[in-house]
Amino acid sequence: MYEFFIASSEYLMPVYSFVFMFLFLRHFEKGDIIQRVFVSIFFALMMWTLTGAILLGAHLI
């Protein structure tokens, strides 16, 4: 159960953060759709890296 949660959170985190950032940027209506997509992809990769670092730290402890 615990390992399933780790695997699912690690792979679904970019999807969640991409959708969140895309909708969040839509609220401001700044920039075109391509710029919002690129910012959302960057945010998703950043959150994925952060989640991986946290999970790696949890494994090391």
Buried (B, 14 or more C-beta within 10 A) or exposed (E): EEEEEEEEEBEEBBEBBBEBBBEBBEEEEEEEEEEBBEBBBEBBEEBBEEBEEEBEEEEEE
